[in-house]
């Protein structure tokens, strides 16, 4: 695929991840993720509580509950329970991954991450680069 065509797909998948993030019940931050392999979406996720738990992500003080799963973790877990494999796939995510999710991304075999916004801590991205994962920061176009 040409670089220009790839960029067109990257922008489209990121826009879809943004829409997916809007499904999150979290008030502080809504994050969406898509895992794409061979131009096919094989998984999706958004940040939220585990299945069967109350959808409220924050406590009375507005602090995120510890049990909330990040969007990329939800997408990776969804792929793990399917017949698909994330090996060689691209992760599109609205917010760059934290350190814990970066380990999951690497272990899942995802070899490319495209993100729109930067998380406050860049350690996750640093880890992925060290692991040989291709990283692309692609801010949203207004």
Phi and psi restraints in degrees (value plus and minus 20) as a CYANA .aco file:
   2 UNK   PHI     -88.8   -48.8
   2 UNK   PSI     137.4   177.4
   3 UNK   PHI     -80.4   -40.4
   3 UNK   PSI     -60.0   -20.0
   4 UNK   PHI     -85.1   -45.1
   4 UNK   PSI     -63.3   -23.3
   5 UNK   PHI     -87.7   -47.7
   5 UNK   PSI     -59.8   -19.8
   6 UNK   PHI     -81.1   -41.1
   6 UNK   PSI     -62.3   -22.3
   7 UNK   PHI     -82.0   -42.0
   7 UNK   PSI     -58.7   -18.7
   8 UNK   PHI     -81.3   -41.3
   8 UNK   PSI     -63.9   -23.9
   9 UNK   PHI     -87.4   -47.4
   9 UNK   PSI     -61.9   -21.9
  10 UNK   PHI     -77.3   -37.3
  10 UNK   PSI     -65.0   -25.0
  11 UNK   PHI     -84.0   -44.0
  11 UNK   PSI     -61.7   -21.7
  12 UNK   PHI     -85.7   -45.7
  12 UNK   PSI     -65.3   -25.3
  13 UNK   PHI     -85.3   -45.3
  13 UNK   PSI     -56.6   -16.6
  14 UNK   PHI     -85.6   -45.6
  14 UNK   PSI     -59.0   -19.0
  15 UNK   PHI     -83.1   -43.1
  15 UNK   PSI     -58.0   -18.0
  16 UNK   PHI     -86.4   -46.4
  16 UNK   PSI     -59.3   -19.3
  17 UNK   PHI     -83.4   -43.4
  17 UNK   PSI     -57.6   -17.6
  18 UNK   PHI     -82.0   -42.0
  18 UNK   PSI     -65.5   -25.5
  19 UNK   PHI     -83.5   -43.5
  19 UNK   PSI     -60.9   -20.9
  20 UNK   PHI     -82.9   -42.9
  20 UNK   PSI     -58.8   -18.8
  21 UNK   PHI     -80.5   -40.5
  21 UNK   PSI     -47.5    -7.5
  22 UNK   PHI     -86.6   -46.6
  22 UNK   PSI     -32.7     7.3
  23 UNK   PHI     -98.9   -58.9
  23 UNK   PSI     -33.7     6.3
  24 UNK   PHI     -86.6   -46.6
  24 UNK   PSI     123.7   163.7
  25 UNK   PHI    -110.4   -70.4
  25 UNK   PSI     -20.2    19.8
  26 UNK   PHI     -89.7   -49.7
  26 UNK   PSI     116.2   156.2
  27 UNK   PHI    -107.3   -67.3
  27 UNK   PSI     -57.3   -17.3
  28 UNK   PHI     -88.9   -48.9
  28 UNK   PSI     -64.5   -24.5
  29 UNK   PHI    -176.0  -136.0
  29 UNK   PSI     111.1   151.1
  30 UNK   PHI    -128.4   -88.4
  30 UNK   PSI     100.6   140.6
  31 UNK   PHI    -143.0  -103.0
  31 UNK   PSI     115.4   155.4
  32 UNK   PHI    -141.6  -101.6
  32 UNK   PSI     130.4   170.4
  33 UNK   PHI    -162.1  -122.1
  33 UNK   PSI     124.7   164.7
  34 UNK   PHI    -151.1  -111.1
  34 UNK   PSI     120.6   160.6
  35 UNK   PHI    -130.3   -90.3
  35 UNK   PSI     104.1   144.1
  36 UNK   PHI    -142.2  -102.2
  36 UNK   PSI     113.0   153.0
  37 UNK   PHI    -157.4  -117.4
  37 UNK   PSI     108.6   148.6
  38 UNK   PHI      33.1    73.1
  38 UNK   PSI      24.3    64.3
  39 UNK   PHI      37.6    77.6
  39 UNK   PSI      10.2    50.2
  40 UNK   PHI    -150.1  -110.1
  40 UNK   PSI     109.8   149.8
  41 UNK   PHI     -92.7   -52.7
  41 UNK   PSI      97.7   137.7
  42 UNK   PHI    -123.5   -83.5
  42 UNK   PSI     -33.4     6.6
  43 UNK   PHI    -183.8  -143.8
  43 UNK   PSI     142.2   182.2
  44 UNK   PHI    -166.8  -126.8
  44 UNK   PSI     143.3   183.3
  45 UNK   PHI    -188.0  -148.0
  45 UNK   PSI     139.8   179.8
  46 UNK   PHI    -163.4  -123.4
  46 UNK   PSI     141.1   181.1
  47 UNK   PHI     -92.3   -52.3
  47 UNK   PSI     119.3   159.3
  48 UNK   PHI     154.4   194.4
  48 UNK   PSI     159.3   199.3
  49 UNK   PHI     -97.8   -57.8
  49 UNK   PSI     137.7   177.7
  50 UNK   PHI     -82.1   -42.1
  50 UNK   PSI     138.0   178.0
  51 UNK   PHI     -73.3   -33.3
  51 UNK   PSI     116.6   156.6
  52 UNK   PHI      68.1   108.1
  52 UNK   PSI     -25.7    14.3
  53 UNK   PHI    -119.8   -79.8
  53 UNK   PSI     140.3   180.3
  54 UNK   PHI     -76.2   -36.2
  54 UNK   PSI     117.5   157.5
  55 UNK   PHI     -90.1   -50.1
  55 UNK   PSI     -30.2     9.8
  56 UNK   PHI     -90.6   -50.6
  56 UNK   PSI     101.2   141.2
  57 UNK   PHI    -110.0   -70.0
  57 UNK   PSI     -38.6     1.4
  58 UNK   PHI    -135.6   -95.6
  58 UNK   PSI     132.2   172.2
  59 UNK   PHI    -103.9   -63.9
  59 UNK   PSI    -194.2  -154.2
  60 UNK   PHI     -80.7   -40.7
  60 UNK   PSI     -46.8    -6.8
  61 UNK   PHI    -108.1   -68.1
  61 UNK   PSI     -19.6    20.4
  62 UNK   PHI      65.2   105.2
  62 UNK   PSI     -10.5    29.5
  63 UNK   PHI    -107.1   -67.1
  63 UNK   PSI     116.8   156.8
  64 UNK   PHI     -83.8   -43.8
  64 UNK   PSI     111.1   151.1
  65 UNK   PHI     -86.7   -46.7
  65 UNK   PSI     126.3   166.3
  66 UNK   PHI     -83.1   -43.1
  66 UNK   PSI     -47.9    -7.9
  67 UNK   PHI    -100.7   -60.7
  67 UNK   PSI     -25.1    14.9
  68 UNK   PHI     -84.1   -44.1
  68 UNK   PSI     111.1   151.1
  69 UNK   PHI    -112.6   -72.6
  69 UNK   PSI     121.4   161.4
  70 UNK   PHI     -96.9   -56.9
  70 UNK   PSI     137.6   177.6
  71 UNK   PHI     -77.2   -37.2
  71 UNK   PSI     -65.6   -25.6
  72 UNK   PHI     -88.7   -48.7
  72 UNK   PSI     -54.1   -14.1
  73 UNK   PHI     -84.7   -44.7
  73 UNK   PSI     -63.2   -23.2
  74 UNK   PHI     -80.7   -40.7
  74 UNK   PSI     -62.6   -22.6
  75 UNK   PHI     -85.6   -45.6
  75 UNK   PSI     -61.9   -21.9
  76 UNK   PHI     -87.3   -47.3
  76 UNK   PSI     -61.5   -21.5
  77 UNK   PHI     -85.1   -45.1
  77 UNK   PSI     -55.4   -15.4
  78 UNK   PHI     -85.9   -45.9
  78 UNK   PSI     -61.6   -21.6
  79 UNK   PHI     -85.8   -45.8
  79 UNK   PSI     -57.8   -17.8
  80 UNK   PHI     -82.8   -42.8
  80 UNK   PSI     -48.3    -8.3
  81 UNK   PHI    -114.4   -74.4
  81 UNK   PSI      -9.3    30.7
  82 UNK   PHI    -133.4   -93.4
  82 UNK   PSI    -193.9  -153.9
  83 UNK   PHI    -110.5   -70.5
  83 UNK   PSI     -20.2    19.8
  84 UNK   PHI    -105.0   -65.0
  84 UNK   PSI     145.2   185.2
  85 UNK   PHI    -148.7  -108.7
  85 UNK   PSI     117.9   157.9
  86 UNK   PHI    -105.4   -65.4
  86 UNK   PSI     -21.3    18.7
  87 UNK   PHI     -79.7   -39.7
  87 UNK   PSI     101.7   141.7
  88 UNK   PHI      63.3   103.3
  88 UNK   PSI     -12.8    27.2
  89 UNK   PHI    -109.2   -69.2
  89 UNK   PSI     150.4   190.4
  90 UNK   PHI    -130.7   -90.7
  90 UNK   PSI     115.3   155.3
  91 UNK   PHI    -122.3   -82.3
  91 UNK   PSI     103.9   143.9
  92 UNK   PHI    -124.8   -84.8
  92 UNK   PSI     105.3   145.3
  93 UNK   PHI    -163.1  -123.1
  93 UNK   PSI     123.9   163.9
  94 UNK   PHI     -97.0   -57.0
  94 UNK   PSI     -38.8     1.2
  95 UNK   PHI    -156.5  -116.5
  95 UNK   PSI     113.0   153.0
  96 UNK   PHI     -77.9   -37.9
  96 UNK   PSI     127.3   167.3
  97 UNK   PHI     -92.9   -52.9
  97 UNK   PSI     130.3   170.3
  98 UNK   PHI     -98.1   -58.1
  98 UNK   PSI     157.0   197.0
  99 UNK   PHI     -83.5   -43.5
  99 UNK   PSI     -63.5   -23.5
 100 UNK   PHI     -82.9   -42.9
 100 UNK   PSI     -64.4   -24.4
 101 UNK   PHI     -89.9   -49.9
 101 UNK   PSI     -51.4   -11.4
 102 UNK   PHI     -81.9   -41.9
 102 UNK   PSI     -57.4   -17.4
 103 UNK   PHI     -84.7   -44.7
 103 UNK   PSI     -61.0   -21.0
 104 UNK   PHI     -84.2   -44.2
 104 UNK   PSI     -62.3   -22.3
 105 UNK   PHI     -79.3   -39.3
 105 UNK   PSI     -68.7   -28.7
 106 UNK   PHI     -82.5   -42.5
 106 UNK   PSI     -68.1   -28.1
 107 UNK   PHI     -85.3   -45.3
 107 UNK   PSI     -49.2    -9.2
 108 UNK   PHI     -94.1   -54.1
 108 UNK   PSI     -31.8     8.2
 109 UNK   PHI      68.1   108.1
 109 UNK   PSI     -10.9    29.1
 110 UNK   PHI     -87.1   -47.1
 110 UNK   PSI     108.4   148.4
 111 UNK   PHI    -130.6   -90.6
 111 UNK   PSI     -15.8    24.2
 112 UNK   PHI    -170.4  -130.4
 112 UNK   PSI     115.5   155.5
 113 UNK   PHI    -148.2  -108.2
 113 UNK   PSI     106.5   146.5
 114 UNK   PHI    -137.4   -97.4
 114 UNK   PSI     101.7   141.7
 115 UNK   PHI    -149.7  -109.7
 115 UNK   PSI     135.3   175.3
 116 UNK   PHI    -116.3   -76.3
 116 UNK   PSI     -68.0   -28.0
 117 UNK   PHI    -136.7   -96.7
 117 UNK   PSI     130.6   170.6
 118 UNK   PHI    -111.4   -71.4
 118 UNK   PSI     112.8   152.8
 119 UNK   PHI     -92.8   -52.8
 119 UNK   PSI     133.0   173.0
 120 UNK   PHI     -78.2   -38.2
 120 UNK   PSI     -51.2   -11.2
 121 UNK   PHI    -126.9   -86.9
 121 UNK   PSI     100.3   140.3
 122 UNK   PHI    -106.6   -66.6
 122 UNK   PSI     -19.2    20.8
 123 UNK   PHI     -77.6   -37.6
 123 UNK   PSI     -56.5   -16.5
 124 UNK   PHI     -83.2   -43.2
 124 UNK   PSI     -64.0   -24.0
 125 UNK   PHI     -86.2   -46.2
 125 UNK   PSI     -62.2   -22.2
 126 UNK   PHI     -78.0   -38.0
 126 UNK   PSI     -63.7   -23.7
 127 UNK   PHI     -81.1   -41.1
 127 UNK   PSI     -66.9   -26.9
 128 UNK   PHI     -82.8   -42.8
 128 UNK   PSI     -60.1   -20.1
 129 UNK   PHI     -82.6   -42.6
 129 UNK   PSI     -62.7   -22.7
 130 UNK   PHI     -81.9   -41.9
 130 UNK   PSI     -54.3   -14.3
 131 UNK   PHI     -99.6   -59.6
 131 UNK   PSI     -24.3    15.7
 132 UNK   PHI      69.3   109.3
 132 UNK   PSI      -7.3    32.7
 133 UNK   PHI    -101.4   -61.4
 133 UNK   PSI     111.8   151.8
 134 UNK   PHI     -92.4   -52.4
 134 UNK   PSI     110.1   150.1
 135 UNK   PHI    -136.8   -96.8
 135 UNK   PSI     116.4   156.4
 136 UNK   PHI    -155.9  -115.9
 136 UNK   PSI     100.9   140.9
 137 UNK   PHI    -113.1   -73.1
 137 UNK   PSI      98.3   138.3
 138 UNK   PHI    -150.2  -110.2
 138 UNK   PSI      66.0   106.0
 139 UNK   PHI     -79.7   -39.7
 139 UNK   PSI     129.8   169.8
 140 UNK   PHI     -83.8   -43.8
 140 UNK   PSI     123.5   163.5
 141 UNK   PHI    -112.2   -72.2
 141 UNK   PSI     113.4   153.4
